[in-house]
């Protein structure tokens, strides 16, 4: 389950609540594209902004409509207590795996993060992917801590934040982390602009934001890399440079893919929880022009 | 209300819930010490870790036991929707003012933060203090944005994160911000190690962590500065240097004051929500020795 293309859909919502019909539409697109797994309630799925009840509903809807494709559910929360509740509910709803980031308000220490993963894996019956995202959690994993957590039972993958741009440096970085972790634990790259480089450098998975909204585009890169065609994967990714530039200029991928889904009519506008705003004005026009030029849909 | 010593108590809790008896004890100590205001559900009050219902209960208990001392309630949340609900509940429970930090998971842009404060102040009937805490919110205010937000109705104070150590530089920093904001908006310093310098530099308030657990100590510094006795305020603060060093070495003040309250028997141990841990081992021994040497109680 923690290999190939894991597509992370938005959780479209407004101030009234989750837009369930739009969410199901997004899931159905991923099923039609035949992605390798569906990662709901990642950062792209705005897990941190939803109530416990809304999160349980997202997992249930995804499982109901995902067919044979495994659903991985984000269970991150500020409190260990809430993480344990979310893990239980995700399992009850039929999630095949869970994804856990050490979300923080007070910056966490390594022993606190280890304690969180220890308590969670103790309680789990499905496998877990460690979600390393310093940009949103404020927590920076060392490779040593990754190694300690990866040896806990149920840990099956690590979602890492990007890799160096240089192919040799990327391979070295993946290799260094690989030395610290058991061989059954896969590595998955995130930061879509780095995905081709990460897959070419030996990551077994791509935890993908654009996979949630442009699944065919993300699959083409993934399949090229999996077939050993590193050059083609790189070329397909470099073609998307204007999209990566939009991510860079708009605080990351979330606001851009939200606007992309709005522009495609897949979700209503706005689809992000306030105070977050998707692109407007010139940024939105630039995105529309980019989507047309790159034939993204 | 947004002047003098505003004392920020812990919200003692365990995995089962809030320890209401211990919380009331902390409030009663602040009333006995006669602090100028009580700031519940600040970062020290672990607002981000509590449910909406628990937060309403904290405000109600504080108001019930605070007597004539005004209660300021933290209403920060990731979603504007939740901030508005918390504002309504805090007002209904009798809070005299509210405190709002632009809490984030996705880093926020300035226009998103402005939108949050605009929506909130539109709905408020009590005054609001802007809570500027980049260490926990990941958002850095510019003075220009402070000026724009301070001109919104209901904004009455800004809780700023420390000031430069040098008295002249501190005065210049406070002066620059003061130029941007209306004269009815007060400035309050936080970061306890900087409090004497901030008060001496012209801040009207100290939003104080140690005020919540050592109120007499914090009041002595505040009253000296308010009386124009800058040297005495500085001397009283410098005496606490071993405490400021403990804050520096333990990721800030929260884990230290939690352990201090545990050591005094004011709260049960542990009193922080997992995965957070208060001090243990050598750190805890060092705190106990510091409290004894400085006669803190």
Contacts between the chains, C-beta under 8 A, distances in Angstrom:
chain1	res1	chain2	res2	distance
A	15	B	80	7.5
A	15	B	81	5.2
A	43	B	105	7.4
A	43	B	106	7.2
A	48	B	78	5.7
A	48	B	105	3.8
A	49	B	78	5.3
A	49	B	79	5.3
A	49	B	105	7.0
A	78	B	48	5.7
A	78	B	49	5.3
A	78	B	273	7.7
A	79	B	49	5.3
A	79	B	273	5.0
A	79	B	274	6.7
A	79	B	275	7.8
A	80	B	15	7.5
A	80	B	273	7.5
A	80	B	274	3.9
A	80	B	275	5.1
A	81	B	15	5.2
A	81	B	273	7.0
A	81	B	274	6.8
A	102	B	275	7.5
A	103	B	105	7.1
A	105	B	43	7.4
A	105	B	48	3.8
A	105	B	49	7.0
A	105	B	103	7.1
A	105	B	136	5.4
A	106	B	43	7.2
A	106	B	136	6.5
A	106	B	251	7.0
A	106	B	252	7.0
A	106	B	254	5.7
A	106	B	276	6.1
A	107	B	135	7.3
A	107	B	136	7.8
A	107	B	251	5.8
A	107	B	252	7.8
A	108	B	275	6.4
A	108	B	276	7.6
A	109	B	251	6.4
A	109	B	277	7.7
A	111	B	277	7.2
A	112	B	275	4.3
A	112	B	276	6.3
A	112	B	277	5.7
A	113	B	275	6.8
A	115	B	274	7.0
A	115	B	275	5.3
A	115	B	277	7.4
A	116	B	274	7.5
A	116	B	275	4.2
A	119	B	274	7.3
A	119	B	275	7.9
A	135	B	107	7.3
A	136	B	105	5.4
A	136	B	106	6.5
A	136	B	107	7.8
A	138	B	138	6.6
A	251	B	106	7.0
A	251	B	107	5.8
A	251	B	109	6.4
A	252	B	106	7.0
A	252	B	107	7.8
A	254	B	106	5.7
A	273	B	78	7.7
A	273	B	79	4.9
A	273	B	80	7.5
A	273	B	81	7.0
A	274	B	79	6.7
A	274	B	80	3.8
A	274	B	81	6.8
A	274	B	115	7.0
A	274	B	116	7.4
A	274	B	119	7.2
A	275	B	79	7.8
A	275	B	80	5.0
A	275	B	102	7.5
A	275	B	108	6.4
A	275	B	112	4.3
A	275	B	113	6.8
A	275	B	115	5.3
A	275	B	116	4.2
A	275	B	119	7.9
A	276	B	106	6.0
A	276	B	108	7.6
A	276	B	112	6.3
A	277	B	109	7.7
A	277	B	111	7.2
A	277	B	112	5.7
A	277	B	115	7.4
